[in-house]
Amino acid sequence: HRCMIMAVSEDVESISLHVKRPLWLHFYIAPFLFIYGVWLYGAIVWIGFDEQREAALISLAVVGVLQLLVSLSCFWSVHVNCAFTCSKESDVYKATHAKVVPTLNNGFPELVPLKKLLTEDGTADEIWFIFQKMKYLYDADEKKQFRPVEFPVDQSMGFYQSWKGYQSEEELKQAEKKFGKNRLQIEPPDFWTLFSERATAPFFVFQVFCVGLWCLDEYWYYSIFTLAMLVVFECTLVKQQQRNLSIIRDMGSKPYPIMVYRDRKWRSVQTDDLVPGDLVSIGRPKEDDVVPCDVLLLRGPCIVDESMLTGESVPQMKEPVDTLPASDVLDLDRDMKLHVLFGGTKVVQHTPVPKGSDGIRPSDNGCLAYVLRTGFNTSQGKLLRTIIFSVKRVTANNLESFAFILFLLVFAIMSASYVWIKGTENPERNRYKLFLECTLILTSVVPPELPIELSLAVNTSLMALVKLGIFCTEPFRIPFAGKLDVCCFDKTGTLTSDNLVVRGIAGLGGDCELTPVSDVPNDSVLVLAACHSLVQMDDALVGDPLEKAALKSIDWSLSRGCCC
């Protein structure tokens, strides 16, 4: 069980094990205790505190600022945080944390705590951690590495066809312990978590540092007013971001009762209590309920609208696996298009399992299905994880801003050096005031109103977008969006409403001119009436919006079995 770095899946590049050091051994504390001791000895013995008070205070301030920057670097980089606060550990049973580095474009590294299930003698029976809403278990028997939880998605068809559901509460508890429940919730961070992220950003820290310098230079009112405005604007941004995340969370599907076959009988449970291995009844919902998780259709065919997940407006026919050979092995890449119902999709029509047939039959005349994956491990959950974790956080900093600031910093250093050299030539000049003025020259490279103006502009844009029904989870992406002049989309049917109007047909006369629908030949009308994938569901016509508009334009209707 000795391991240092382990590649585990397509989403995770490497994992390293660490042990948290005691607080006083952190790099931003232990070395500085020694430095402060040296400063105290030097201030009293070497230079004399009374004679060189200004030099002693300036050196103390420099050390304090350096310590603050070192501690803040732990917030800015996970790698720095690990180096400064943790020790590497090769024994997984002794490690307390794991640094997880994802693959490219799959989020950013995190330092996550290791969770251990202890036996009666105190040894770790199971070790795991949660990274980006997914559970990774340590495989102590074979590969000696962390792996994602393995769901029952590669069994033989005979296994699924003969499965009778969970027969006891003990089996159900073991499944819940391994897989967790079917909860697809995005909890928005609390106010102080989001505010602390912004309060430790380099721009904000720099602004607070400038406010401190202005206070030392007796600019009290201006400094405090600037700091108060900065805090108010950041709080407004955080509240708006929190509100947008809450709205997005509320847009998700809510748990609803579903029939599940457990302990040899059908019972009603909430969809968020489902676990892989459950046998459920799937049918056309009475309301706008969607399929709660990824399920394998065992008995009874159905038609599913997958537009919410894939963008395809054409309903998909799903066939059960009860007629497949028992020796066939389920392959999601091959079988999911025909036999798997994805979480987040909607059943528009189903055929109940025939009465009197052998095997388990749902009590509510639905289709019988086997739960394959739940929560954030479903296809819908993977999409949500991509939205949440695929990109890094964006702040007001960007490459152009830093390049501009570095260019100005060259002139600021030259000016500050000139002031310091000329000032020290006068022995009566106050060194403390001289050092403060040189520091203010360096900090004046960044305009003090820049963060406030940027926050105000972003906040105004956020409120304008909310009025249009557009919700932004990363406010500082708005300036990037303002640079766009071209937007490319995949197809019209996914992004527009289905209220399309047919203006005519082109190409009938050998050219590209439009011919009104009322003047087209009868053969063209028959093609539009017959060549489509529309399906009549009760009193509603379901299918591609373009095809529905074309059928409507020729004044034809679709009924079961014929067109008229």
Salt bridges, closest charged atoms under 4 A:
GLU10 OE2 - LYS382 NZ 3.90
ASP11 OD2 - ARG385 NH1 3.96
ASP50 OD1 - ARG53 NH2 3.79
ASP91 OD1 - HIS1 NE2 3.22
ASP139 OD2 - ARG147 NH1 3.31
GLU150 OE2 - ARG147 NH2 2.51
GLU169 OE2 - ARG267 NH1 3.82
GLU187 OE1 - ARG249 NH1 3.66
ASP217 OD1 - LYS433 NZ 2.97
ASP250 OD1 - ARG249 NE 3.40
ASP263 OD1 - ARG264 NH1 3.87
ASP273 OD1 - LYS181 NZ 3.44
ASP278 OD2 - ARG262 NH2 2.65
ASP288 OD1 - LYS346 NZ 3.20
ASP294 OD2 - ARG373 NH2 2.91
GLU306 OE2 - LYS318 NZ 2.91
GLU312 OE2 - LYS491 NZ 3.71
ASP335 OD1 - ARG334 NE 2.86
GLU437 OE1 - ARG429 NH2 3.15
GLU474 OE2 - ARG393 NH1 2.75
ASP490 OD2 - LYS491 NZ 3.41
ASP498 OD2 - LYS548 NZ 3.96
ASP538 OD2 - ARG284 NH1 2.21
